[in-house]
Amino acid sequence: MSDQKIKQDLANGNSNIEMQNTYVNGGQADFDIRIQTDFSNGVSNKAFEDVDLGTKGDLKVKDVEGSSEEDGGFDIGMGPHISQEEKGGRPAWDNQVQFLLACIAYAVGLGNIWRFPYLAQTYGGGAFIIPYIIMLVFEGVPLFLLELAVGQRLRLGAIGAWSTFHPYLVGIGVGSMVVSFMVGLYYNTIIAWCFWYICNSFTDPLPYATCPLTDNNTAYVQECAEAGTTSYFWYRDTLNVSPTIDETGGLVWWVVVCLILAWTVIWVTMIKGIESSGKVMYVTATFPYLVLFIFLVRGLTLRGSSEGVSYLFTPDINVLSNPNVWLDAATQIFFSLGLGFGGVIAFASYNPKKQDCQRDAIIIALTNSFTSIFASIVIFAVLGYKATVQYETCLDGNIEILLNAYDLPEGNITYDNYDEEVIALNGSTNWENQAVYVESLNLSDKCDLQAILSEASQGTGLAFIVFTEAIINMPGSPVWSVLFFLMLLSLGLGSMFGTVEGVVTPLFDLGLKIPKPVLTGLVCLVSCVIGLMFCTRSGNYWLDIFNSYAGSIPLLVIAFFEITVVCWAYGIKNFDRDLEWMYGAPKTIPGWCLHYYFRACWLVISPVILLVVLGAYIYTTAASTLTYDGWNSDGTTTEGLEYPWFATMVIILLLILPIVWIPIIWVFRVIKQNFFSRENMEGILIEKKWKDSLSELCFCILYILY
């Protein structure tokens, strides 16, 4: 374009010229000049680059209204607010597959293996899957796409992303970072326990297969005889647990060693950021599926497995009238996908600028839910075998009593005819011609297969007690033990990478002058030191507290602020422009269906679900008494122990600490801005005018009504 043409354009209307990125190089100056010319027939935006003053330079003109891929879309939606450093210098995933595997490894965690099966077991098997799928569609997938899109578009971690919207909103990112830090503290302790079990799985028989003898070798230890071999190994040989949370009891050294090993593995794996951890994702994301498939094949060949799988997929529709089913389904979807932690935003920030994050969100969310159902089939197949063994053992004891009482030959009473024989024998005479009634024989009343299957167990109880009890009854049990705990280790590590990334990336994006390997090491070191509280004899009680409250109400509050800021404050129309720039406008009927589905969820459905779940969560927490179960040295459990005052204070702190930063930072910034130093604040929402906001509000209302 010639100078004459530029002058002619400028002479045709009023011009607003803004000069950016000025620097001097060898006596010549280059400018990035934006000229906005108001023509009588509309507005034209032109960007002029590389003007060489003093000589006749070439003048390049780009139409920024279309914003090509080459210019990075820095003139569309959130684009102008992307920092110059992030426009090209941010690390990136090696390929699309690596990103998907990283997100899948992050989302698919220990909760898919032990919490989802527990909830399905508690709420009538297949009936729980119905509200689970509904919550996945209207809560999980829309929120997951929102976090992916924000991270990918702004190319920043949680703190940097929300401060880009408005400096007053830094507290949202800080809250996400605090939640990730607190969850990482206890989550890696579970990985430490996996290391301990793996080390103890290379013996035959397994150490949790038999009870130890007393000092004089005349009987089994009473605690083990009362509780069972797997429970004894877990509570005594692994945790050496104290009776109550009040009794700290000192550190358990073997757990301390495993915890140090776990944090060392995390640091070494993440020492180069995604360049190193991304390679590990190929293993941590795929290995659990291989093990689950092996367990599925083995589990379905075990007797009684069909009973377990049938129990899973036989719905009790009456359960759906229980509001707790819907509450637990919503929270399971929410926490399973890792929403609100900042890990999703951090991972997405390393994506290419133009990538179909809508497709990624659907793939990752569906894979996560498929894994939960697939893992439940595996778990229930093995639990069906365990229940069958327990059921048959119970019947064997009763059959032996009946045979002796009525002087019957071996084989006269079998598993198949047990119920009929009990009815027939009741009141009949024995060899002494005396009438014997079944009620007087003290038969066990626990010989009910369905009742055994319905005995719900979650978390560490399902993994380290119930499932190991099934493993010791399998031929070649050490092999299955190693595979199972390696699978748990892989799942835990994959989730920990995203959790730690949710802490390190926001800190690094703050501009700390610390190399990222050193920063990652410091986070791991501090976490390891604080995590020693879980290595005490009362550590299991503290871990239950963190597991129950650290990632609960704060995440719901953070997610509500996220969706409010993006879809209501920033505006769905503006967000649409960013999404269309990243993966294009819909062109097919399914594409348009997804378009309207996501907008409806963001504007109304998802915020309403979040508010309802949050309100229900607060009500149930406040209305219930905070209790725990203590483990006694005689192998029994004391149920319903109330937490002491200091444990209650920790619970309150876990609930408040992440979200208190939102109002604190807001108020601090307002006071600083209005009473101390007036800064020229920059942010997406700062530049938004009231007229635009009212127009956006009207658009949202019409959108909802439409």
Salt bridges, closest charged atoms under 4 A:
ASP9 OD1 - LYS5 NZ 2.87
GLU49 OE2 - LYS62 NZ 3.28
ASP50 OD2 - LYS60 NZ 3.95
ASP75 OD1 - ARG34 NH2 2.82
GLU86 OE1 - ARG90 NH1 3.16
ASP94 OD2 - LYS279 NZ 2.83
GLU223 OE2 - ARG236 NH2 3.05
ASP360 OD1 - ARG359 NH2 3.35
GLU392 OE1 - ARG303 NH2 3.14
GLU501 OE2 - LYS516 NZ 3.48
ASP509 OD1 - ARG90 NH1 3.24
ASP576 OD1 - ARG599 NH2 2.52
ASP578 OD1 - ARG153 NE 2.88
GLU679 OE2 - LYS672 NZ 3.26
GLU687 OE1 - HIS81 NE2 3.57
